[in-house]
């Protein structure tokens, strides 16, 4: 998968993860892209370790599920980090 395909996958996976998670997550499309790409990396890395998954194909359902799952995990972690900072300042 090329670099632009990876960015597109991260952007879409991040948007889907934001839609899946309840509540309101801050950040615009740039934050979605960054968190989605990080989530795709995390999902791909964990998928390779746990499931021995081959993530080279863009249109593979396995690639998409792992990227979305990784994005959900990253968004949850990001929510805990930013939630603590907002409550500490209030």
DSSP file (Angstrom, degrees, kcal/mol; ACC not computed):
  #  RESIDUE AA STRUCTURE BP1 BP2  ACC     N-H-->O    O-->H-N    N-H-->O    O-->H-N    TCO  KAPPA ALPHA  PHI   PSI    X-CA   Y-CA   Z-CA
    1    1 A X              0   0    0      0, 0.0    56,-0.1     0, 0.0    54,-0.0   0.000 360.0 360.0 360.0 134.2    0.0    0.0    0.0
    2    2 A X     >  -     0   0    0      1,-0.1     4,-2.1     4,-0.0     5,-0.1  -0.168 360.0-101.0 -78.1 174.0    1.4    3.4   -1.0
    3    3 A X  H  > S+     0   0    0      1,-0.2     4,-2.2     2,-0.2     5,-0.2   0.914 121.7  47.2 -63.5 -45.7    1.8    6.5    1.2
    4    4 A X  H  > S+     0   0    0      1,-0.2     4,-2.5     2,-0.2    -1,-0.2   0.877 111.3  52.1 -66.4 -36.3   -1.3    8.2   -0.1
    5    5 A X  H  > S+     0   0    0      2,-0.2     4,-2.5     1,-0.2    -1,-0.2   0.888 109.1  50.7 -63.8 -38.2   -3.4    5.0    0.3
    6    6 A X  H  X S+     0   0    0     -4,-2.1     4,-2.3     2,-0.2    -2,-0.2   0.902 110.8  48.3 -66.8 -40.8   -2.2    4.8    3.9
    7    7 A X  H  X S+     0   0    0     -4,-2.2     4,-2.5     2,-0.2    -2,-0.2   0.910 112.4  48.9 -64.9 -41.7   -3.2    8.4    4.6
    8    8 A X  H  X S+     0   0    0     -4,-2.5     4,-2.5     2,-0.2     5,-0.3   0.920 111.2  49.7 -63.4 -43.4   -6.6    7.8    3.0
    9    9 A X  H  X S+     0   0    0     -4,-2.5     4,-2.8     1,-0.2     5,-0.2   0.914 112.0  48.9 -60.6 -43.3   -7.1    4.7    5.1
   10   10 A X  H  X S+     0   0    0     -4,-2.3     4,-2.3     2,-0.2    -2,-0.2   0.889 111.1  49.4 -64.6 -40.4   -6.1    6.6    8.3
   11   11 A X  H  X S+     0   0    0     -4,-2.5     4,-2.0     2,-0.2    -2,-0.2   0.934 115.7  41.9 -64.9 -46.2   -8.4    9.5    7.6
   12   12 A X  H  X S+     0   0    0     -4,-2.5     4,-2.5     2,-0.2     5,-0.2   0.909 115.0  50.5 -68.8 -41.6  -11.4    7.2    6.9
   13   13 A X  H  X S+     0   0    0     -4,-2.8     4,-2.4    -5,-0.3    -2,-0.2   0.896 111.1  49.6 -63.4 -39.4  -10.6    4.9    9.8
   14   14 A X  H  X S+     0   0    0     -4,-2.3     4,-2.2    -5,-0.2    -1,-0.2   0.898 111.1  48.8 -65.0 -40.7  -10.3    7.9   12.1
   15   15 A X  H  X S+     0   0    0     -4,-2.0     4,-1.8     2,-0.2    -2,-0.2   0.901 112.8  47.6 -66.1 -40.7  -13.7    9.3   10.9
   16   16 A X  H  X S+     0   0    0     -4,-2.5     4,-2.0     2,-0.2    -2,-0.2   0.903 110.9  51.8 -66.1 -40.5  -15.4    5.9   11.4
   17   17 A X  H  X S+     0   0    0     -4,-2.4     4,-2.2     1,-0.2    -2,-0.2   0.896 108.7  50.7 -63.7 -39.6  -13.8    5.5   14.9
   18   18 A X  H  < S+     0   0    0     -4,-2.2    -1,-0.2     1,-0.2    -2,-0.2   0.872 111.1  49.1 -64.4 -35.5  -15.1    9.0   15.8
   19   19 A X  H  < S+     0   0    0     -4,-1.8    -2,-0.2     1,-0.2    -1,-0.2   0.827 111.6  49.7 -71.6 -31.5  -18.6    7.9   14.6
   20   20 A X  H  < S+     0   0    0     -4,-2.0    -2,-0.2    -5,-0.1    -1,-0.2   0.902  95.9  79.9 -73.6 -42.1  -18.4    4.7   16.6
   21   21 A X  S  < S-     0   0    0     -4,-2.2     4,-0.1    -5,-0.1     2,-0.1  -0.438  82.7-123.5 -72.7 136.6  -17.4    6.2   19.9
   22   22 A X  S    S+     0   0    0     -2,-0.2    -1,-0.1     2,-0.1     2,-0.1  -0.371  71.7  29.3 -73.8 158.4  -20.1    7.8   22.0
   23   23 A X  S    S-     0   0    0     -2,-0.1     2,-0.6     2,-0.0    -2,-0.0  -0.259  99.6 -54.1  87.4-176.6  -19.8   11.4   23.1
   24   24 A X        -     0   0    0     -2,-0.1     2,-0.4     0, 0.0    -2,-0.1  -0.891  44.2-163.6-108.2 123.9  -18.1   14.3   21.5
   25   25 A X        -     0   0    0     -2,-0.6    -2,-0.0    -4,-0.1    50,-0.0  -0.881  18.0-132.8-103.2 136.4  -14.5   14.1   20.5
   26   26 A X        +     0   0    0     -2,-0.4    -1,-0.0     5,-0.0    53,-0.0  -0.211  57.0  73.7 -78.6 174.4  -12.7   17.4   19.7
   27   27 A X        -     0   0    0      4,-0.1    -2,-0.1     5,-0.0     2,-0.0   0.138  62.8-114.6  99.8 147.0  -10.5   18.1   16.7
   28   28 A X     >  -     0   0    0     -2,-0.0     4,-2.1     4,-0.0     5,-0.1   0.030  55.3 -64.8 -94.8-154.7  -11.1   18.7   13.1
   29   29 A X  H  > S+     0   0    0      1,-0.2     4,-2.3     2,-0.2     5,-0.1   0.785 131.4  56.5 -72.3 -26.1  -10.1   16.7   10.1
   30   30 A X  H  > S+     0   0    0      2,-0.2     4,-2.6     1,-0.2    -1,-0.2   0.927 109.8  45.0 -69.7 -42.9   -6.4   17.2   10.7
   31   31 A X  H  > S+     0   0    0      2,-0.2     4,-2.8     1,-0.2     5,-0.3   0.887 113.1  52.1 -64.8 -38.1   -6.7   15.7   14.2
   32   32 A X  H  X S+     0   0    0     -4,-2.1     4,-2.4     2,-0.2    -2,-0.2   0.913 110.8  48.0 -62.4 -42.7   -8.8   12.9   12.7
   33   33 A X  H  X S+     0   0    0     -4,-2.3     4,-2.6     2,-0.2     5,-0.2   0.941 114.4  44.8 -62.7 -48.5   -6.1   12.2   10.1
   34   34 A X  H  X S+     0   0    0     -4,-2.6     4,-2.4     1,-0.2     5,-0.2   0.946 117.9  42.7 -64.0 -49.1   -3.3   12.1   12.6
   35   35 A X  H  X S+     0   0    0     -4,-2.8     4,-2.5     1,-0.2    -1,-0.2   0.859 114.6  52.3 -66.9 -34.1   -5.1   10.0   15.1
   36   36 A X  H  X S+     0   0    0     -4,-2.4     4,-2.6    -5,-0.3    -2,-0.2   0.906 110.5  46.6 -67.0 -41.8   -6.5    7.7   12.3
   37   37 A X  H  X S+     0   0    0     -4,-2.6     4,-2.3     2,-0.2    -2,-0.2   0.916 114.4  47.5 -66.7 -42.4   -3.0    7.2   10.9
   38   38 A X  H  X S+     0   0    0     -4,-2.4     4,-2.7    -5,-0.2    -2,-0.2   0.918 113.3  49.4 -62.4 -42.0   -1.6    6.5   14.4
   39   39 A X  H  X S+     0   0    0     -4,-2.5     4,-3.2     2,-0.2     5,-0.2   0.883 109.1  51.5 -64.1 -38.8   -4.5    4.2   15.0
   40   40 A X  H  X S+     0   0    0     -4,-2.6     4,-2.6     2,-0.2    -1,-0.2   0.894 111.2  48.5 -64.7 -38.9   -3.9    2.4   11.7
   41   41 A X  H  X S+     0   0    0     -4,-2.3     4,-2.7     2,-0.2    -2,-0.2   0.939 114.1  45.3 -63.5 -47.1   -0.3    1.9   12.7
   42   42 A X  H  X S+     0   0    0     -4,-2.7     4,-2.8     2,-0.2     5,-0.3   0.934 115.3  47.2 -62.7 -46.5   -1.3    0.6   16.1
   43   43 A X  H  X S+     0   0    0     -4,-3.2     4,-2.6     1,-0.2    -1,-0.2   0.906 114.3  47.0 -62.7 -42.2   -4.0   -1.7   14.6
   44   44 A X  H  X S+     0   0    0     -4,-2.6     4,-2.2    -5,-0.2    -1,-0.2   0.897 113.3  48.5 -65.9 -40.3   -1.6   -3.0   11.9
   45   45 A X  H  X S+     0   0    0     -4,-2.7     4,-2.0     2,-0.2    -2,-0.2   0.938 115.7  42.8 -65.5 -47.0    1.2   -3.6   14.4
   46   46 A X  H  X S+     0   0    0     -4,-2.8     4,-3.3     1,-0.2     5,-0.5   0.889 113.5  52.9 -66.6 -38.2   -1.1   -5.4   16.9
   47   47 A X  H  X S+     0   0    0     -4,-2.6     6,-1.5    -5,-0.3     4,-1.4   0.883 109.8  48.5 -63.7 -38.1   -2.7   -7.3   14.0
   48   48 A X  H  < S+     0   0    0     -4,-2.2     4,-0.4     4,-0.3    -1,-0.2   0.880 117.4  41.9 -67.7 -37.9    0.7   -8.5   12.8
   49   49 A X  H  < S+     0   0    0     -4,-2.0    -2,-0.2    -5,-0.2    -3,-0.2   0.940 126.6  28.7 -74.0 -48.2    1.7   -9.5   16.3
   50   50 A X  H  < S+     0   0    0     -4,-3.3    -3,-0.2    -5,-0.2    -2,-0.2   0.931 136.3  22.1 -82.5 -47.4   -1.5  -11.2   17.4
   51   51 A X  S  < S-     0   0    0     -4,-1.4    -3,-0.2    -5,-0.5    -1,-0.1   0.455  91.9-126.7-103.8  -1.9   -3.1  -12.5   14.2
   52   52 A X        -     0   0    0     -5,-0.5    -4,-0.3    -4,-0.4     2,-0.2   0.917  48.3-179.2  53.9  45.7    0.0  -12.7   11.9
   53   53 A X        -     0   0    0     -6,-1.5     2,-0.6    -9,-0.2    -1,-0.2  -0.519  30.5-136.6 -83.9 141.9   -2.1  -10.5    9.5
   54   54 A X        -     0   0    0     -2,-0.2     3,-0.3     1,-0.1     9,-0.1  -0.889  22.6-179.5 -94.9 117.7   -0.8   -9.4    6.1
   55   55 A X        +     0   0    0     -2,-0.6    -1,-0.1     1,-0.2   -11,-0.0  -0.064  45.9 108.1-113.3  32.1   -1.9   -5.7    5.7
   56   56 A X        +     0   0    0      2,-0.0     2,-0.4   -55,-0.0    -1,-0.2   0.697  59.3  82.1 -82.7 -19.2   -0.5   -4.9    2.3
   57   57 A X    >   -     0   0    0     -3,-0.3     3,-0.7     1,-0.1     6,-0.2  -0.739  61.4-156.4 -95.1 132.3   -3.9   -4.7    0.5
   58   58 A X  T 3  S+     0   0    0     -2,-0.4    -1,-0.1     1,-0.2     6,-0.1   0.871  94.0  47.3 -71.1 -37.9   -5.9   -1.5    0.6
   59   59 A X  T 3  S+     0   0    0      4,-0.1     2,-0.4     5,-0.0    -1,-0.2   0.204  82.5 120.5 -93.2  16.6   -9.3   -3.2   -0.1
   60   60 A X    <>  -     0   0    0     -3,-0.7     4,-1.9     1,-0.1     5,-0.2  -0.666  59.7-144.7 -81.6 132.0   -8.8   -6.0    2.4
   61   61 A X  H  > S+     0   0    0     -2,-0.4     4,-2.6     1,-0.2     5,-0.2   0.842 101.7  57.9 -63.4 -32.7  -11.5   -6.2    5.1
   62   62 A X  H  > S+     0   0    0      2,-0.2     4,-2.1     1,-0.2    -1,-0.2   0.908 105.2  49.5 -64.0 -42.5   -8.9   -7.4    7.5
   63   63 A X  H  > S+     0   0    0      1,-0.2     4,-2.2     2,-0.2    -2,-0.2   0.926 113.3  46.5 -61.8 -45.4   -6.8   -4.2    6.9
   64   64 A X  H  X S+     0   0    0     -4,-1.9     4,-2.7     2,-0.2     5,-0.2   0.910 111.6  49.7 -66.0 -43.4   -9.8   -2.0    7.4
   65   65 A X  H  X S+     0   0    0     -4,-2.6     4,-2.6     1,-0.2    -1,-0.2   0.911 113.1  46.5 -64.0 -41.8  -11.0   -3.7   10.6
   66   66 A X  H  X S+     0   0    0     -4,-2.1     4,-2.5    -5,-0.2    -1,-0.2   0.891 113.3  49.3 -67.8 -38.3   -7.6   -3.6   12.2
   67   67 A X  H  X S+     0   0    0     -4,-2.2     4,-2.1    -5,-0.2    -2,-0.2   0.918 113.9  45.4 -66.1 -43.1   -7.2    0.1   11.2
   68   68 A X  H  X S+     0   0    0     -4,-2.7     4,-2.3     2,-0.2    -2,-0.2   0.918 113.7  49.7 -66.7 -43.3  -10.6    1.1   12.6
   69   69 A X  H  X S+     0   0    0     -4,-2.6     4,-2.1    -5,-0.2    -2,-0.2   0.914 111.8  48.3 -61.3 -42.9  -10.0   -0.9   15.8
   70   70 A X  H  X S+     0   0    0     -4,-2.5     4,-2.4     1,-0.2    -1,-0.2   0.882 110.4  52.0 -64.1 -37.8   -6.6    0.7   16.3
   71   71 A X  H  X S+     0   0    0     -4,-2.1     4,-2.7     2,-0.2    -2,-0.2   0.877 107.6  51.8 -66.8 -37.5   -8.2    4.1   15.7
   72   72 A X  H  X S+     0   0    0     -4,-2.3     4,-2.3     2,-0.2    -2,-0.2   0.926 110.9  48.2 -62.6 -44.2  -10.8    3.4   18.3
   73   73 A X  H  X S+     0   0    0     -4,-2.1     4,-2.4     2,-0.2    -2,-0.2   0.930 113.0  47.5 -61.9 -45.7   -8.1    2.5   20.8
   74   74 A X  H  X S+     0   0    0     -4,-2.4     4,-2.8     1,-0.2    -2,-0.2   0.901 111.8  50.3 -64.4 -40.9   -6.1    5.6   20.0
   75   75 A X  H  X S+     0   0    0     -4,-2.7     4,-2.4     2,-0.2    -1,-0.2   0.881 109.9  50.8 -65.4 -37.2   -9.1    7.8   20.3
   76   76 A X  H  X S+     0   0    0     -4,-2.3     4,-2.0     2,-0.2    -2,-0.2   0.932 112.7  45.7 -63.5 -45.0  -10.0    6.3   23.7
   77   77 A X  H  X S+     0   0    0     -4,-2.4     4,-2.2     1,-0.2    -2,-0.2   0.919 112.8  50.7 -63.5 -43.3   -6.5    6.9   24.9
   78   78 A X  H  X S+     0   0    0     -4,-2.8     4,-2.8     1,-0.2     5,-0.3   0.885 108.8  52.4 -61.9 -39.1   -6.6   10.5   23.5
   79   79 A X  H  X S+     0   0    0     -4,-2.4     4,-2.1     1,-0.2    -1,-0.2   0.885 109.6  48.4 -64.5 -39.1   -9.9   11.1   25.3
   80   80 A X  H  X S+     0   0    0     -4,-2.0     4,-1.7     2,-0.2    -2,-0.2   0.898 113.6  47.5 -67.1 -39.3   -8.5    9.9   28.6
   81   81 A X  H  X S+     0   0    0     -4,-2.2     4,-1.5     1,-0.2    -2,-0.2   0.947 118.3  38.8 -67.2 -49.0   -5.4   12.2   28.2
   82   82 A X  H  X S+     0   0    0     -4,-2.8     4,-1.8     1,-0.2    -2,-0.2   0.808 112.8  57.6 -74.6 -28.2   -7.3   15.3   27.2
   83   83 A X  H  X S+     0   0    0     -4,-2.1     4,-1.9    -5,-0.3    -1,-0.2   0.878 106.2  49.0 -67.3 -38.0  -10.1   14.6   29.6
   84   84 A X  H  X S+     0   0    0     -4,-1.7     4,-1.9     2,-0.2    -1,-0.2   0.889 109.8  52.0 -68.1 -39.1   -7.7   14.6   32.6
   85   85 A X  H  X S+     0   0    0     -4,-1.5     4,-1.4     1,-0.2    -2,-0.2   0.893 110.4  47.9 -66.3 -38.4   -6.1   17.8   31.4
   86   86 A X  H  X S+     0   0    0     -4,-1.8     4,-1.0     1,-0.2    -1,-0.2   0.892 113.2  47.0 -70.0 -38.7   -9.4   19.6   31.2
   87   87 A X  H  < S+     0   0    0     -4,-1.9    -1,-0.2     1,-0.2    -2,-0.2   0.803 110.0  53.9 -73.9 -26.7  -10.6   18.4   34.6
   88   88 A X  H  < S+     0   0    0     -4,-1.9    -1,-0.2     1,-0.2    -2,-0.2   0.828 110.0  47.4 -73.2 -31.6   -7.2   19.4   36.2
   89   89 A X  H  <        0   0    0     -4,-1.4    -1,-0.2     1,-0.2    -2,-0.2   0.689 360.0 360.0 -82.1 -19.2   -7.5   23.0   34.8
   90   90 A X     <        0   0    0     -4,-1.0    -1,-0.2    -5,-0.1    -2,-0.1   0.466 360.0 360.0 -84.2 360.0  -11.1   23.5   36.0
